[in-house]
Amino acid sequence: MKRTTLFLVLSAAAALAAPVVTVAAKAPAAAAQPALGQPGRLVLDNSTRILATLDIRRAEFTKNRAALKQFVTTEFDRMFDRNYAARLVLGAHGRGASEADVAKFADALSENLMARYGSSLLDFNTRLRVRVKSETPVGNGKAMKVSTEMLRAGGEPIPVDYLMRNVGGQWKVFDVMVEGVSFVQTFRSQFDAPLKRGSIAQVAADLKAGKLQADAR
């Protein structure tokens, strides 16, 4: 459950700056919300839209996996601050690395995730409500943590936190935490050993070739 949830919210996070699209079916009603700033409102509106779209287009996506891949890729690419997140994942291994190598790693990581988990979104229960609990400045005010819950019938809420930063007036997501598990920390631990053995470009190539797998635990 946690693996698919992490991939779902990574996809949703990537679309936070996208305009909210009106869909044919009514999206799940949001729970009562505190007064929200721009980061929290973006999280709420677009997470709800992602869930509604997955539910409405489930039959189409089941028959047409190319359409599912295009949808997920578009949402993932639109807003997620992939290169900044990739530098955080690389940690000490990324010191002095070129932007080109970091971009290769970011691209390979996202493609590997989509190849492994994209289809599993069709099995995800999208009958959820998203509630934003709070917005908290972090990093001396340079970033914002938007704490949310995914509310589901018959189950405990799933806590999901988004870490966002303002880049040129636009809020972008660079880390997502599901039940306290950080996207950045998870992959930093996973790729530490491969990066000790080989270059960033080689690890990116191995990810693209499927020789390494990103595990969204």
C-alpha positions in Angstrom: 0.0 0.0 0.0 2.7 2.5 1.0 4.7 2.0 -2.2 1.7 2.7 -4.5 0.7 5.6 -2.2 4.1 7.2 -2.5 4.1 6.9 -6.2 0.5 8.3 -6.4 1.4 11.3 -4.3 4.6 11.9 -6.2 2.5 12.0 -9.4 0.0 14.3 -7.7 2.7 16.5 -6.3 4.1 17.0 -9.8 0.9 18.6 -10.9 0.4 21.1 -8.1 0.8 24.1 -10.4 -1.5 22.8 -13.1 -4.9 24.5 -13.5 -7.7 22.6 -11.9 -9.6 20.8 -14.7 -13.4 20.4 -14.5 -14.2 16.7 -15.0 -17.4 14.9 -15.9 -17.9 13.1 -12.6 -17.9 14.8 -9.2 -14.6 14.5 -7.4 -14.6 13.3 -3.8 -15.6 16.0 -1.4 -12.8 17.5 0.5 -12.9 17.5 4.3 -13.1 20.7 6.3 -10.0 22.8 5.7 -8.2 25.5 7.6 -7.5 28.8 5.9 -4.9 27.9 3.2 -2.1 29.8 1.5 -1.0 29.1 -2.0 1.0 26.0 -1.3 -1.8 24.3 0.7 -4.5 25.2 -1.9 -2.4 23.8 -4.7 -1.9 20.6 -2.9 -5.6 20.3 -2.1 -7.0 21.2 -5.5 -4.6 19.2 -7.6 -4.4 16.1 -5.4 -8.2 15.9 -5.6 -8.1 16.4 -9.4 -5.5 13.6 -9.8 -7.6 11.2 -7.8 -10.8 12.1 -9.7 -9.1 11.8 -13.1 -7.7 8.3 -12.2 -11.2 7.2 -11.2 -13.0 8.6 -14.2 -10.5 7.4 -16.7 -9.8 4.0 -15.1 -11.5 1.9 -17.8 -9.7 3.9 -20.6 -6.4 3.6 -18.8 -6.9 -0.2 -18.3 -7.3 -0.7 -22.0 -4.8 1.9 -23.1 -1.6 1.7 -21.0 0.1 4.3 -23.3 -2.6 6.8 -22.3 -2.0 6.0 -18.7 1.8 6.5 -19.1 1.2 9.8 -20.9 -1.1 11.0 -18.1 1.3 10.0 -15.3 4.4 11.4 -17.2 2.7 14.7 -17.9 1.6 15.1 -14.3 5.0 14.1 -12.9 6.9 16.4 -15.2 4.7 19.5 -14.8 5.7 20.7 -11.4 8.0 18.3 -9.5 11.4 20.0 -9.0 13.1 16.9 -10.3 16.7 18.2 -10.6 16.7 19.8 -7.1 15.2 16.6 -5.6 17.8 14.6 -7.5 20.6 16.6 -6.0 19.2 15.9 -2.6 19.0 12.2 -3.4 22.6 12.2 -4.6 23.7 14.0 -1.4 27.5 14.0 -1.1 27.8 12.1 -4.4 26.4 15.1 -6.2 28.9 17.7 -5.0 30.5 19.2 -8.0 28.4 17.2 -10.4 27.4 18.8 -13.6 23.8 19.9 -14.2 23.7 17.5 -17.2 24.6 14.5 -15.0 22.1 15.5 -12.4 19.4 15.8 -15.1 20.3 12.4 -16.4 19.9 10.9 -13.0 16.6 12.7 -12.4 15.2 11.6 -15.7 16.3 8.0 -15.2 14.9 7.8 -11.7 11.4 9.2 -12.7 11.3 6.8 -15.7 12.2 3.8 -13.6 9.5 4.7 -11.1 6.9 5.1 -13.7 7.8 1.8 -15.4 7.5 0.0 -12.1 4.5 1.6 -10.5 2.5 3.4 -13.2 0.1 0.5 -13.9 -0.4 -0.1 -10.2 -2.3 3.2 -9.9 -5.2 1.4 -11.6 -5.6 -0.8 -8.6 -5.4 2.1 -6.1 -8.6 3.1 -4.3 -9.1 6.6 -5.4 -12.3 7.1 -3.4 -10.4 9.2 -0.9 -10.7 12.7 0.5 -7.7 14.9 0.9 -7.5 17.2 4.0 -4.8 19.8 4.4 -3.9 19.9 8.1 -1.3 22.7 8.2 1.3 24.8 6.4 4.6 25.2 8.3 7.6 27.3 7.1 10.9 25.2 7.3 14.5 25.9 6.5 14.5 29.4 7.9 11.4 30.2 5.9 13.0 29.1 2.6 10.6 26.2 2.2 7.1 25.2 3.2 5.8 21.9 4.6 2.2 21.2 3.7 0.9 18.4 6.0 -2.1 16.5 4.7 -4.1 13.3 5.3 -5.6 11.0 2.8 -8.9 10.0 4.4 -10.4 6.6 3.5 -13.5 4.8 4.5 -12.9 1.9 6.9 -9.2 2.7 7.4 -6.8 5.0 9.2 -5.9 8.3 7.5 -2.6 8.2 5.6 -0.4 11.1 6.6 1.3 12.7 3.6 3.6 15.8 3.9 4.8 17.8 0.9 8.0 19.9 1.0 7.9 22.8 -1.4 10.0 25.8 -2.3 9.3 29.0 -4.1 11.3 29.1 -7.4 10.8 32.3 -9.4 7.4 32.9 -7.8 6.2 29.3 -8.4 5.8 26.7 -5.7 7.5 23.4 -6.5 7.6 20.1 -4.7 11.0 18.6 -3.9 10.2 15.9 -1.4 7.2 13.9 -0.3 6.8 12.0 3.0 4.2 9.2 3.3 3.7 8.0 6.8 6.9 9.7 7.8 8.9 8.0 5.0 10.8 10.5 2.8 11.1 10.1 -0.9 14.5 11.8 -0.8 15.9 9.8 2.1 14.5 6.5 0.7 16.3 6.9 -2.6 19.5 8.4 -1.0 19.9 5.2 1.0 19.1 3.0 -2.0 21.6 4.6 -4.3 24.5 5.3 -1.9 26.2 1.9 -2.6 25.8 2.1 -6.4 27.1 5.7 -6.5 30.1 4.6 -4.5 30.9 2.0 -7.1 30.2 4.1 -10.2 29.6 7.5 -11.6 26.3 9.4 -11.6 26.0 8.9 -15.4 26.6 5.1 -15.0 24.0 4.8 -12.3 21.5 6.7 -14.5 22.3 4.4 -17.4 21.7 1.3 -15.2 18.4 2.8 -14.0 17.3 3.3 -17.6 18.4 -0.2 -18.6 16.5 -1.7 -15.7 19.8 -3.0 -14.1 18.9 -1.0 -11.0 15.4 -0.5 -9.7 14.0 2.4 -7.6 12.0 0.9 -4.8 9.3 3.3 -3.5 9.1 1.7 -0.1 
